[in-house]
Amino acid sequence: MDLRLHRLRPLILALSLLASAGVPASGRDHDEARRAAEAGEIRPLADVLDLVKGKLPGEVVGVKLEREGGAWTYEFRVLDGKGRLFDIHVDAKSGEVERTKEK
């Protein structure tokens, strides 16, 4: 199995679980995010994951795209090898890690 696919498996599973759990998000939110990507205001998720993968303390188990104070942010939920859970906020345009918070 491709190593990259193996690493993305937890993310794919988490995203499918979030989608099936009815996470509140209106069609308008999705349209706004799509327009932001098309306008170059945000980077695609795959690109941001490539930029930050070495900076994350573990495996990505969830992700959200949010608009905070007018700026787009990817929020990654990361589980480390010791079972600790982190929220990692990443600027969706630059790919820079803005803050990390242990849950």
DRENPA-3360 file (N, C-alpha, C; in nm, 2 decimals, always signed):
BEGIN
1 = MDLRLHRL = +0.08/-0.12/+0.00/+0.00/+0.00/+0.00/+0.09/+0.12/+0.00 ~ +0.05/+0.22/-0.07/+0.12/+0.35/-0.08/+0.12/+0.41/+0.06 ~ +0.24/+0.45/+0.10/+0.26/+0.51/+0.24/+0.18/+0.63/+0.26 ~ +0.17/+0.71/+0.15/+0.09/+0.84/+0.16/-0.05/+0.81/+0.19 ~ -0.11/+0.71/+0.12/-0.25/+0.67/+0.14/-0.27/+0.61/+0.28 ~ -0.17/+0.54/+0.33/-0.17/+0.48/+0.46/-0.18/+0.59/+0.57 ~ -0.11/+0.70/+0.55/-0.11/+0.81/+0.64/-0.24/+0.89/+0.63 ~ -0.30/+0.90/+0.51/-0.42/+0.97/+0.50/-0.54/+0.90/+0.54;
9 = RPLILALS = -0.53/+0.77/+0.56/-0.65/+0.69/+0.59/-0.72/+0.74/+0.72 ~ -0.65/+0.78/+0.83/-0.73/+0.83/+0.94/-0.80/+0.96/+0.91 ~ -0.74/+1.04/+0.82/-0.81/+1.17/+0.78/-0.93/+1.13/+0.70 ~ -0.92/+1.04/+0.60/-1.03/+1.01/+0.52/-1.15/+0.95/+0.60 ~ -1.11/+0.86/+0.70/-1.21/+0.81/+0.79/-1.28/+0.91/+0.87 ~ -1.20/+1.01/+0.93/-1.26/+1.11/+1.01/-1.35/+1.20/+0.93 ~ -1.31/+1.23/+0.81/-1.39/+1.32/+0.72/-1.52/+1.25/+0.69 ~ -1.52/+1.12/+0.66/-1.64/+1.05/+0.62/-1.73/+1.04/+0.75;
17 = LLASAGVP = -1.67/+1.02/+0.87/-1.75/+1.02/+0.99/-1.82/+1.15/+1.02 ~ -1.74/+1.26/+1.00/-1.80/+1.39/+1.02/-1.91/+1.42/+0.92 ~ -1.89/+1.38/+0.80/-2.00/+1.40/+0.70/-2.12/+1.32/+0.73 ~ -2.11/+1.20/+0.77/-2.22/+1.12/+0.80/-2.29/+1.15/+0.94 ~ -2.21/+1.22/+1.02/-2.27/+1.26/+1.15/-2.35/+1.39/+1.14 ~ -2.36/+1.45/+1.03/-2.45/+1.56/+1.01/-2.39/+1.69/+1.08 ~ -2.26/+1.71/+1.07/-2.19/+1.82/+1.12/-2.26/+1.95/+1.06 ~ -2.30/+2.04/+1.14/-2.38/+2.15/+1.09/-2.29/+2.24/+1.00;
25 = ASGRDHDE = -2.33/+2.24/+0.87/-2.27/+2.33/+0.77/-2.37/+2.35/+0.66 ~ -2.40/+2.47/+0.63/-2.50/+2.50/+0.53/-2.43/+2.49/+0.39 ~ -2.52/+2.48/+0.29/-2.47/+2.48/+0.16/-2.40/+2.61/+0.13 ~ -2.44/+2.72/+0.19/-2.38/+2.85/+0.17/-2.24/+2.84/+0.22 ~ -2.21/+2.78/+0.33/-2.07/+2.76/+0.38/-1.98/+2.70/+0.28 ~ -2.03/+2.59/+0.22/-1.96/+2.51/+0.12/-1.93/+2.60/+0.00 ~ -2.03/+2.67/-0.04/-2.02/+2.76/-0.16/-1.92/+2.87/-0.13 ~ -1.92/+2.92/-0.01/-1.83/+3.03/+0.02/-1.68/+2.98/+0.02;
33 = ARRAAEAG = -1.66/+2.86/+0.08/-1.53/+2.79/+0.08/-1.48/+2.76/-0.06 ~ -1.57/+2.71/-0.15/-1.54/+2.68/-0.28/-1.49/+2.81/-0.36 ~ -1.57/+2.92/-0.34/-1.54/+3.05/-0.40/-1.40/+3.10/-0.35 ~ -1.37/+3.08/-0.22/-1.25/+3.12/-0.16/-1.13/+3.05/-0.23 ~ -1.15/+2.92/-0.25/-1.04/+2.84/-0.31/-1.02/+2.88/-0.46 ~ -1.13/+2.90/-0.53/-1.12/+2.94/-0.67/-1.06/+3.08/-0.68 ~ -1.08/+3.16/-0.58/-1.02/+3.30/-0.59/-0.88/+3.30/-0.53 ~ -0.83/+3.19/-0.49/-0.69/+3.19/-0.43/-0.68/+3.24/-0.29;
41 = EIRPLADV = -0.79/+3.25/-0.22/-0.79/+3.30/-0.09/-0.75/+3.19/+0.01 ~ -0.77/+3.07/-0.03/-0.72/+2.95/+0.05/-0.65/+2.85/-0.04 ~ -0.57/+2.77/+0.03/-0.50/+2.66/-0.04/-0.59/+2.54/-0.03 ~ -0.58/+2.44/-0.12/-0.65/+2.32/-0.11/-0.60/+2.24/+0.02 ~ -0.69/+2.17/+0.08/-0.65/+2.09/+0.20/-0.53/+2.00/+0.17 ~ -0.52/+1.93/+0.06/-0.41/+1.85/+0.04/-0.28/+1.92/+0.04 ~ -0.28/+2.04/-0.02/-0.16/+2.13/-0.02/-0.12/+2.17/+0.12 ~ -0.21/+2.21/+0.20/-0.18/+2.25/+0.34/-0.13/+2.13/+0.42;
49 = LDLVKGKL = -0.19/+2.01/+0.40/-0.14/+1.89/+0.47/+0.00/+1.87/+0.44 ~ +0.04/+1.88/+0.31/+0.18/+1.86/+0.27/+0.27/+1.96/+0.34 ~ +0.22/+2.08/+0.35/+0.31/+2.19/+0.42/+0.33/+2.16/+0.57 ~ +0.23/+2.11/+0.64/+0.23/+2.11/+0.78/+0.26/+1.97/+0.84 ~ +0.26/+1.86/+0.75/+0.27/+1.73/+0.81/+0.39/+1.70/+0.90 ~ +0.50/+1.76/+0.88/+0.61/+1.75/+0.96/+0.61/+1.83/+1.09 ~ +0.51/+1.92/+1.10/+0.50/+2.01/+1.21/+0.39/+1.96/+1.31 ~ +0.32/+1.86/+1.27/+0.21/+1.81/+1.35/+0.26/+1.70/+1.45;
57 = PGEVVGVK = +0.21/+1.70/+1.57/+0.26/+1.61/+1.67/+0.20/+1.47/+1.66 ~ +0.13/+1.43/+1.56/+0.07/+1.30/+1.55/-0.01/+1.29/+1.42 ~ -0.11/+1.20/+1.43/-0.20/+1.17/+1.31/-0.32/+1.26/+1.31 ~ -0.35/+1.31/+1.19/-0.47/+1.39/+1.18/-0.60/+1.30/+1.18 ~ -0.69/+1.34/+1.27/-0.81/+1.25/+1.29/-0.94/+1.34/+1.26 ~ -0.92/+1.46/+1.23/-1.03/+1.55/+1.19/-0.99/+1.68/+1.14 ~ -1.07/+1.75/+1.06/-1.04/+1.88/+1.00/-1.16/+1.96/+0.98 ~ -1.15/+2.09/+1.00/-1.26/+2.18/+0.97/-1.20/+2.30/+0.90;
65 = LEREGGAW = -1.27/+2.36/+0.82/-1.23/+2.49/+0.76/-1.33/+2.60/+0.81 ~ -1.27/+2.70/+0.87/-1.35/+2.80/+0.94/-1.30/+2.94/+0.90 ~ -1.39/+3.03/+0.91/-1.36/+3.17/+0.89/-1.35/+3.24/+1.02 ~ -1.24/+3.29/+1.06/-1.22/+3.35/+1.19/-1.17/+3.49/+1.17 ~ -1.25/+3.59/+1.21/-1.21/+3.73/+1.20/-1.18/+3.77/+1.05 ~ -1.25/+3.71/+0.96/-1.23/+3.74/+0.82/-1.12/+3.66/+0.75 ~ -1.05/+3.58/+0.82/-0.94/+3.50/+0.77/-0.98/+3.35/+0.77 ~ -0.95/+3.28/+0.67/-0.98/+3.14/+0.67/-0.87/+3.06/+0.74;
73 = TYEFRVLD = -0.92/+2.96/+0.82/-0.83/+2.88/+0.90/-0.87/+2.73/+0.89 ~ -0.77/+2.64/+0.87/-0.80/+2.50/+0.88/-0.77/+2.46/+1.03 ~ -0.86/+2.39/+1.09/-0.84/+2.34/+1.22/-0.83/+2.19/+1.21 ~ -0.71/+2.14/+1.25/-0.68/+2.00/+1.24/-0.69/+1.95/+1.38 ~ -0.76/+1.84/+1.40/-0.76/+1.76/+1.53/-0.66/+1.65/+1.51 ~ -0.56/+1.65/+1.60/-0.44/+1.56/+1.59/-0.43/+1.48/+1.71 ~ -0.41/+1.35/+1.70/-0.39/+1.25/+1.81/-0.25/+1.21/+1.80 ~ -0.18/+1.23/+1.92/-0.04/+1.18/+1.92/-0.02/+1.04/+1.97;
81 = GKGRLFDI = +0.10/+0.99/+1.97/+0.13/+0.85/+2.01/+0.10/+0.82/+2.16 ~ +0.08/+0.92/+2.24/+0.05/+0.90/+2.38/-0.10/+0.92/+2.41 ~ -0.18/+0.94/+2.30/-0.32/+0.95/+2.32/-0.37/+1.09/+2.35 ~ -0.28/+1.19/+2.34/-0.32/+1.32/+2.36/-0.38/+1.38/+2.24 ~ -0.48/+1.47/+2.25/-0.56/+1.53/+2.14/-0.52/+1.68/+2.13 ~ -0.49/+1.72/+2.01/-0.45/+1.86/+1.99/-0.54/+1.92/+1.88 ~ -0.57/+2.05/+1.90/-0.63/+2.13/+1.79/-0.52/+2.22/+1.74 ~ -0.49/+2.21/+1.61/-0.39/+2.28/+1.54/-0.46/+2.38/+1.44;
89 = HVDAKSGE = -0.44/+2.51/+1.46/-0.50/+2.61/+1.37/-0.39/+2.65/+1.27 ~ -0.43/+2.64/+1.14/-0.34/+2.67/+1.03/-0.40/+2.77/+0.94 ~ -0.33/+2.88/+0.91/-0.38/+2.98/+0.81/-0.40/+2.91/+0.68 ~ -0.52/+2.92/+0.62/-0.56/+2.84/+0.50/-0.50/+2.90/+0.38 ~ -0.44/+3.02/+0.38/-0.38/+3.08/+0.26/-0.23/+3.05/+0.26 ~ -0.17/+3.08/+0.38/-0.02/+3.06/+0.38/+0.03/+2.92/+0.42 ~ -0.06/+2.85/+0.49/-0.02/+2.72/+0.54/+0.06/+2.73/+0.67 ~ +0.07/+2.84/+0.73/+0.15/+2.86/+0.86/+0.07/+2.82/+0.98;
97 = VERTKEK = +0.13/+2.75/+1.07/+0.06/+2.71/+1.19/+0.05/+2.83/+1.28 ~ -0.07/+2.86/+1.32/-0.10/+2.98/+1.40/-0.10/+2.95/+1.55 ~ -0.16/+2.84/+1.59/-0.16/+2.80/+1.73/-0.19/+2.66/+1.74 ~ -0.14/+2.60/+1.86/-0.16/+2.46/+1.89/-0.22/+2.46/+2.03 ~ -0.32/+2.38/+2.05/-0.38/+2.37/+2.18/-0.41/+2.22/+2.22 ~ -0.36/+2.18/+2.33/-0.39/+2.04/+2.37/-0.53/+2.04/+2.43 ~ -0.61/+1.94/+2.40/-0.75/+1.93/+2.45/-0.75/+1.86/+2.58;
% end
